[in-house]
Structure formats: structure tokens, C-alpha cells
Amino acid sequence: MRWQNRRLSDNVEDRRGSGGGMRTVGIGGGIGGIIIIVLALLFNRNPQQVLQQVQQGAGTTDQPAERVTANSDETARFASSVLGFTEDVWEQQFSNMNKTYTPPKMVIFSDATESACGYAQSAMGPFYCPADDKVYLDLTFFNEMKERFNVVGDFAMAYVIAHEVGHHVQNLLGISRKVQAMRSQLSETEYNKLSVKLELQADFFAGVWAHHAQQMEQTLEAGDIEEALNAASAVGDDKLQEATQGRVVPDAFTHGTSAQRMFWFKKGFDTGDIKQGDTFSAIN
């Protein structure tokens, strides 16, 4: 992926080395919730219980966030550059829909920090918080991708960021609120199905971003799309369940199978058309 000479986003808060006090938190949407789910499956526990245990004993002192600059480390610069890419693409796409795109902030942190959705820790993985319109990312997650999931490549990392920004797009379009409003009316199994559709649409939006980033600035290099597809495959519910509990439980899916996640990312990339991402109608 060609990113080194691009601008850095002004919407990145570098909180590494700082944090916030304890607050109650639910499991956020996006790739981040997968980490908690994996831990829960490993120990045959409720994900919320695992999350509460992860939180125990935490509590640090707030420090002012810093900006990512040309002097920051390479991974921080990369994340900031990718966020800038998403801003350029989605500003254009929203303009085409006669809408205004308000970009999210990205908070990069180490170990733990506060969010408007509650206390965030590294074990939760990346997630988007609609309450403050921020993406939360501990950059060490990219090491986890390599070591635990055998996912490598800079575009695989870009896919993670683009997926979380996809949730922000859903929030701006009112899609997330509609899904959340239905939560109290549905059984857990039924709501899980809605959650899968929401996550697959975020994968689709990540593909749409990649399509237009390539058109705008010839961003991609050979093998980049394969890196993203490998990342999408690695975090499929079926693959994670098989690896952690030795069996697959479709009713417990919250993000979609490996095949589904690859399909919808690829569809977004191939079409570049946001109108073709209606996962809610396309999936039973």
C-alpha cells in the first residue's frame, strides 16, 4: 500500500501512555468485540463476564493526548495516513449523496483508556464508539494479527481501520440506530443475525473505501486485496469458533463467516457502489 507520502489526518489523538478511570462498558461493535468473544469461548464464559474481569484493577491518570506528526513512530503515522484516506473517500461519497461527512476521531492508546462507551482495554481489540464518534485502537493489535491469526501486510491493517470507519458511516446514515432500536424486541439469536448483517455491511464499506482510494490515488500494490481478504477470513465467526471450541455454532455468530466477510469486502471493492451494500435485504 502506498501511504508514506500522504497527509496525516488531523483527527488522531495519541493517548499512548495515558488512560482513564473505570466505567461500566458493554461490548462494542466491529472487529474489537471479537477479542472478548474469543476469550469467552476459550473459557466457556459469558463475554460480558470476561469483559468485566478484564476491567478489574484498572485505573490510571489522564494525560493530554498528542497529535500524530511526522516525528511519530511509523505505525502511528500509518494509522493516521489511512484515516486520512478514509476522510478523502467518504467526503466525496457523501457529497455525491448530497450529504455532509463528519469524520470520526481515532484514539490510539496503549493498555487502556476511557471512551464514551465505557472503559477500553487492549484485549477488546479495535472498536468504534457511536457515543463519541471515535475509533479506538491499540496499535499492538496489529502484532496480534500477525502472531495469532497469521495475518500480515499493511493493507490488512488498513482493512481493520476501514472496517471501523465503516461503522461510523453506518452511524451517520442512521443504520446503526435502527438496528439498536430493535434490540429489545428480538431474541438473542435474532439480534445476532442483525449484528452479522451490520458487521458485513461494515466490511462492504471497507471495500468501497479501497475501491475509491485506488481510483483517486492508485493506492494499492500487488497483493493488497489478498491481504485484506486474508484478514477478513481470519476473523470469521466460524473460523474463530472452530479454533477456540472445536465446533461451530451459527446461532452465536455476530460478525459473519469467513466466506461472508470476504464476499462483502470484495463486493464493495469490485463495485465501489454504496447502494449495493444492503446486507439486511440480501442475507436471510
MIDODREN-455139 format. One record per residue (C-alpha): residue number from 1; residue in three letters; z negated, y, x negated. Coordinates in steps of 0.25 Angstrom, whole numbers, plus 5000, padded with zeros to 4 digits. Layout:
BEGIN
ATOM num residuo    Z    Y    X
ATOM NUM     ala    Z    Y    X
...
//
This chain:
BEGIN
ATOM num residuo    Z    Y    X
ATOM   1     met 5000 5000 5000
ATOM   2     arg 5004 5014 4995
ATOM   3     trp 4992 5023 4996
ATOM   4     gln 4988 5028 4983
ATOM   5     asn 4995 5042 4984
ATOM   6     arg 4992 5045 4999
ATOM   7     arg 4982 5055 5004
ATOM   8     leu 4968 5051 5007
ATOM   9     ser 4962 5052 5021
ATOM  10     asp 4952 5063 5023
ATOM  11     asn 4945 5055 5033
ATOM  12     val 4938 5045 5024
ATOM  13     glu 4923 5046 5022
ATOM  14     asp 4918 5039 5009
ATOM  15     arg 4903 5035 5012
ATOM  16     arg 4902 5024 5002
ATOM  17     gly 4888 5024 4996
ATOM  18     ser 4882 5030 5009
ATOM  19     gly 4879 5025 5023
ATOM  20     gly 4871 5028 5035
ATOM  21     gly 4859 5023 5043
ATOM  22     met 4858 5011 5052
ATOM  23     arg 4864 5011 5066
ATOM  24     thr 4868 5001 5076
ATOM  25     val 4882 4996 5075
ATOM  26     gly 4892 4988 5083
ATOM  27     ile 4903 4980 5076
ATOM  28     gly 4915 4990 5075
ATOM  29     gly 4930 4987 5077
ATOM  30     gly 4940 4984 5067
ATOM  31     ile 4940 4975 5054
ATOM  32     gly 4926 4979 5051
ATOM  33     gly 4920 4971 5063
ATOM  34     ile 4926 4958 5056
ATOM  35     ile 4916 4958 5045
ATOM  36     ile 4904 4958 5054
ATOM  37     ile 4911 4947 5063
ATOM  38     val 4913 4939 5050
ATOM  39     leu 4899 4939 5046
ATOM  40     ala 4895 4936 5060
ATOM  41     leu 4904 4924 5061
ATOM  42     leu 4899 4919 5047
ATOM  43     phe 4884 4919 5052
ATOM  44     asn 4887 4916 5067
ATOM  45     arg 4881 4929 5071
ATOM  46     asn 4884 4940 5081
ATOM  47     pro 4892 4950 5074
ATOM  48     gln 4883 4961 5079
ATOM  49     gln 4871 4954 5073
ATOM  50     val 4878 4953 5060
ATOM  51     leu 4881 4968 5060
ATOM  52     gln 4866 4971 5063
ATOM  53     gln 4862 4963 5051
ATOM  54     val 4872 4970 5042
ATOM  55     gln 4866 4983 5046
ATOM  56     gln 4851 4979 5043
ATOM  57     gly 4845 4986 5032
ATOM  58     ala 4856 4997 5030
ATOM  59     gly 4853 5011 5030
ATOM  60     thr 4858 5021 5019
ATOM  61     thr 4859 5036 5017
ATOM  62     asp 4871 5044 5022
ATOM  63     gln 4879 5052 5011
ATOM  64     pro 4890 5061 5013
ATOM  65     ala 4904 5054 5014
ATOM  66     glu 4914 5057 5003
ATOM  67     arg 4929 5059 5004
ATOM  68     val 4939 5049 4998
ATOM  69     thr 4946 5056 4987
ATOM  70     ala 4956 5053 4976
ATOM  71     asn 4944 5050 4968
ATOM  72     ser 4938 5040 4977
ATOM  73     asp 4940 5025 4974
ATOM  74     glu 4953 5018 4977
ATOM  75     thr 4949 5010 4989
ATOM  76     ala 4943 5023 4996
ATOM  77     arg 4956 5030 4993
ATOM  78     phe 4964 5019 4998
ATOM  79     ala 4956 5018 5011
ATOM  80     ser 4957 5034 5012
ATOM  81     ser 4972 5033 5010
ATOM  82     val 4974 5022 5021
ATOM  83     leu 4966 5030 5031
ATOM  84     gly 4976 5042 5027
ATOM  85     phe 4987 5033 5030
ATOM  86     thr 4982 5029 5044
ATOM  87     glu 4980 5044 5047
ATOM  88     asp 4994 5047 5044
ATOM  89     val 5000 5036 5052
ATOM  90     trp 4991 5037 5064
ATOM  91     glu 4992 5052 5065
ATOM  92     gln 5007 5050 5066
ATOM  93     gln 5006 5039 5076
ATOM  94     phe 4996 5047 5085
ATOM  95     ser 5005 5059 5084
ATOM  96     asn 5016 5050 5089
ATOM  97     met 5008 5047 5101
ATOM  98     asn 5004 5062 5104
ATOM  99     lys 4990 5059 5099
ATOM 100     thr 4981 5064 5088
ATOM 101     tyr 4976 5055 5078
ATOM 102     thr 4962 5058 5073
ATOM 103     pro 4960 5049 5060
ATOM 104     pro 4947 5041 5058
ATOM 105     lys 4938 5043 5047
ATOM 106     met 4936 5032 5037
ATOM 107     val 4922 5030 5031
ATOM 108     ile 4922 5021 5018
ATOM 109     phe 4908 5017 5015
ATOM 110     ser 4900 5007 5007
ATOM 111     asp 4890 4997 5013
ATOM 112     ala 4886 5005 5025
ATOM 113     thr 4888 5018 5033
ATOM 114     glu 4886 5024 5047
ATOM 115     ser 4897 5025 5057
ATOM 116     ala 4896 5030 5072
ATOM 117     cys 4898 5015 5076
ATOM 118     gly 4885 5011 5068
ATOM 119     tyr 4881 5007 5054
ATOM 120     ala 4893 5002 5046
ATOM 121     gln 4892 4992 5035
ATOM 122     ser 4902 4985 5025
ATOM 123     ala 4900 4972 5031
ATOM 124     met 4906 4977 5044
ATOM 125     gly 4919 4980 5037
ATOM 126     pro 4929 4992 5041
ATOM 127     phe 4928 4997 5055
ATOM 128     tyr 4932 5009 5064
ATOM 129     cys 4921 5016 5072
ATOM 130     pro 4927 5023 5084
ATOM 131     ala 4914 5031 5086
ATOM 132     asp 4917 5040 5074
ATOM 133     asp 4931 5037 5071
ATOM 134     lys 4929 5031 5057
ATOM 135     val 4933 5019 5050
ATOM 136     tyr 4922 5013 5041
ATOM 137     leu 4926 5005 5029
ATOM 138     asp 4918 5000 5017
ATOM 139     leu 4929 4998 5006
ATOM 140     thr 4923 4985 5001
ATOM 141     phe 4928 4979 5014
ATOM 142     phe 4942 4978 5006
ATOM 143     asn 4935 4970 4996
ATOM 144     glu 4930 4961 5007
ATOM 145     met 4944 4959 5012
ATOM 146     lys 4949 4954 4998
ATOM 147     glu 4937 4945 4995
ATOM 148     arg 4934 4939 5009
ATOM 149     phe 4947 4940 5016
ATOM 150     asn 4957 4939 5004
ATOM 151     val 4964 4952 5010
ATOM 152     val 4970 4961 4998
ATOM 153     gly 4979 4973 4997
ATOM 154     asp 4977 4987 5000
ATOM 155     phe 4985 4986 5013
ATOM 156     ala 4975 4976 5018
ATOM 157     met 4964 4987 5016
ATOM 158     ala 4973 4997 5023
ATOM 159     tyr 4975 4988 5035
ATOM 160     val 4959 4988 5037
ATOM 161     ile 4959 5003 5037
ATOM 162     ala 4971 5004 5046
ATOM 163     his 4965 4994 5056
ATOM 164     glu 4952 5002 5057
ATOM 165     val 4960 5015 5059
ATOM 166     gly 4968 5007 5070
ATOM 167     his 4954 5006 5077
ATOM 168     his 4954 5021 5076
ATOM 169     val 4967 5022 5082
ATOM 170     gln 4963 5014 5094
ATOM 171     asn 4951 5023 5096
ATOM 172     leu 4959 5035 5096
ATOM 173     leu 4969 5029 5106
ATOM 174     gly 4957 5025 5115
ATOM 175     ile 4960 5010 5113
ATOM 176     ser 4946 5007 5107
ATOM 177     arg 4938 5014 5118
ATOM 178     lys 4946 5006 5129
ATOM 179     val 4942 4993 5122
ATOM 180     gln 4928 4997 5120
ATOM 181     ala 4926 5001 5135
ATOM 182     met 4930 4987 5139
ATOM 183     arg 4919 4980 5130
ATOM 184     ser 4908 4980 5141
ATOM 185     gln 4918 4974 5151
ATOM 186     leu 4922 4962 5143
ATOM 187     ser 4916 4949 5137
ATOM 188     glu 4915 4948 5122
ATOM 189     thr 4927 4939 5122
ATOM 190     glu 4935 4948 5130
ATOM 191     tyr 4931 4960 5122
ATOM 192     asn 4934 4953 5109
ATOM 193     lys 4948 4951 5114
ATOM 194     leu 4949 4966 5116
ATOM 195     ser 4943 4968 5102
ATOM 196     val 4954 4960 5096
ATOM 197     lys 4965 4968 5103
ATOM 198     leu 4959 4981 5097
ATOM 199     glu 4958 4975 5083
ATOM 200     leu 4972 4970 5083
ATOM 201     gln 4977 4984 5088
ATOM 202     ala 4970 4990 5076
ATOM 203     asp 4978 4980 5067
ATOM 204     phe 4990 4985 5074
ATOM 205     phe 4987 4999 5072
ATOM 206     ala 4985 4996 5057
ATOM 207     gly 4999 4990 5057
ATOM 208     val 5004 5002 5064
ATOM 209     trp 4998 5011 5053
ATOM 210     ala 5004 5002 5042
ATOM 211     his 5018 5004 5048
ATOM 212     his 5018 5019 5049
ATOM 213     ala 5011 5020 5035
ATOM 214     gln 5022 5013 5030
ATOM 215     gln 5033 5021 5037
ATOM 216     met 5026 5034 5033
ATOM 217     glu 5024 5032 5018
ATOM 218     gln 5029 5018 5014
ATOM 219     thr 5014 5014 5012
ATOM 220     leu 5016 4999 5012
ATOM 221     glu 5019 4990 5000
ATOM 222     ala 5023 4976 4999
ATOM 223     gly 5013 4966 5005
ATOM 224     asp 5005 4977 5012
ATOM 225     ile 5007 4972 5026
ATOM 226     glu 5004 4958 5022
ATOM 227     glu 4990 4963 5016
ATOM 228     ala 4987 4969 5030
ATOM 229     leu 4991 4957 5037
ATOM 230     asn 4982 4949 5028
ATOM 231     ala 4971 4958 5031
ATOM 232     ala 4973 4957 5046
ATOM 233     ser 4974 4942 5045
ATOM 234     ala 4961 4941 5037
ATOM 235     val 4953 4948 5047
ATOM 236     gly 4958 4940 5059
ATOM 237     asp 4947 4934 5068
ATOM 238     asp 4952 4920 5067
ATOM 239     lys 4952 4920 5052
ATOM 240     leu 4939 4926 5051
ATOM 241     gln 4932 4917 5061
ATOM 242     glu 4939 4905 5054
ATOM 243     ala 4934 4909 5041
ATOM 244     thr 4919 4912 5045
ATOM 245     gln 4916 4902 5056
ATOM 246     gly 4927 4891 5055
ATOM 247     arg 4933 4893 5069
ATOM 248     val 4940 4904 5077
ATOM 249     val 4934 4910 5090
ATOM 250     pro 4945 4918 5097
ATOM 251     asp 4935 4924 5107
ATOM 252     ala 4928 4930 5096
ATOM 253     phe 4940 4937 5090
ATOM 254     thr 4938 4952 5089
ATOM 255     his 4949 4956 5079
ATOM 256     gly 4961 4946 5081
ATOM 257     thr 4966 4934 5074
ATOM 258     ser 4973 4936 5060
ATOM 259     ala 4986 4934 5067
ATOM 260     gln 4984 4944 5077
ATOM 261     arg 4979 4954 5067
ATOM 262     met 4991 4952 5058
ATOM 263     phe 5001 4953 5070
ATOM 264     trp 4995 4966 5075
ATOM 265     phe 4995 4973 5062
ATOM 266     lys 5009 4968 5059
ATOM 267     lys 5014 4973 5073
ATOM 268     gly 5008 4987 5070
ATOM 269     phe 5015 4987 5057
ATOM 270     asp 5028 4982 5062
ATOM 271     thr 5029 4991 5074
ATOM 272     gly 5021 5003 5070
ATOM 273     asp 5020 5006 5085
ATOM 274     ile 5007 5009 5090
ATOM 275     lys 5011 5005 5104
ATOM 276     gln 5014 4991 5100
ATOM 277     gly 4999 4989 5097
ATOM 278     asp 4994 4985 5111
ATOM 279     thr 4986 4973 5107
ATOM 280     phe 4978 4974 5120
ATOM 281     ser 4990 4970 5128
ATOM 282     ala 4997 4961 5118
ATOM 283     ile 4985 4952 5116
ATOM 284     asn 4979 4943 5127
//
